[in-house]
Structures are given as C-alpha cells and as structure tokens.
Amino acid sequence: MPRKPDPIDPATIASAVRFDATIFLGTGRYHTGSFDNLKDAREAARQFGEVVRNGRKGMVYAITAEGRSIFVPTTFDAAAIASH
C-alpha cells in the first residue's frame, strides 16, 4: 500500500529561514538555488523546468533553522504563511 503523504504544516513552512528550488538533472545530479521567500523559489522552480526540459518539474523545499527540509507542494497557499 502506498504511503500517505504527511499533512502540510503551514507553521513549520512559515518558520523557514530559506526556500530551496531544485530540479533533478539525472543520475544523482540536481540544480538547486536558495531564496529568501517562497514566491521567488516558486518562480525559480518554474524556470528550472523550462530550461532543463527533461519532463520534470522544479520543486520547492522550506528549510528551517535546524536544517529540516519540508517539501512545499504547488497546492500550498502562500497566504497561509502570512497568517502565522
């Protein structure tokens, strides 16, 4: 049975010190950039997908001060960060 995804935790995402945009290039290689806010990271992830053109989409991760990495799905409402 497939594993259920963890619920999105807006408070943890809101506590992020940076957001990393990344895209898989192949065989253990990734292109990654770090950004101060979610909006810029999402835009970079979109651009990565256009430039790399390998059929994959760029992804965004919220990085906490402790170094914890949390995937931020495209369905996550960025306004939820402002409310925390």
DAVEN-V198629 format. One record per residue. N is the residue number from 1. RES is the residue in one letter. D_FIRST is the distance of its C-alpha to the first C-alpha in whole Angstrom. Layout:
N	RES	D_FIRST
N	RES	D_FIRST
This chain:
1	M	0
2	P	4
3	R	6
4	K	9
5	P	12
6	D	15
7	P	18
8	I	21
9	D	24
10	P	27
11	A	29
12	T	28
13	I	28
14	A	31
15	S	32
16	A	32
17	V	35
18	R	34
19	F	31
20	D	30
21	A	30
22	T	28
23	I	27
24	F	26
25	L	29
26	G	27
27	T	27
28	G	27
29	R	29
30	Y	29
31	H	32
32	T	32
33	G	34
34	S	35
35	F	36
36	D	37
37	N	36
38	L	32
39	K	35
40	D	36
41	A	33
42	R	31
43	E	34
44	A	34
45	A	30
46	R	31
47	Q	34
48	F	32
49	G	30
50	E	34
51	V	35
52	V	33
53	R	32
54	N	29
55	G	27
56	R	25
57	K	25
58	G	27
59	M	25
60	V	26
61	Y	26
62	A	28
63	I	29
64	T	31
65	A	34
66	E	32
67	G	30
68	R	27
69	S	25
70	I	23
71	F	22
72	V	24
73	P	22
74	T	24
75	T	24
76	F	25
77	D	29
78	A	31
79	A	33
80	A	31
81	I	32
82	A	36
83	S	35
84	H	34
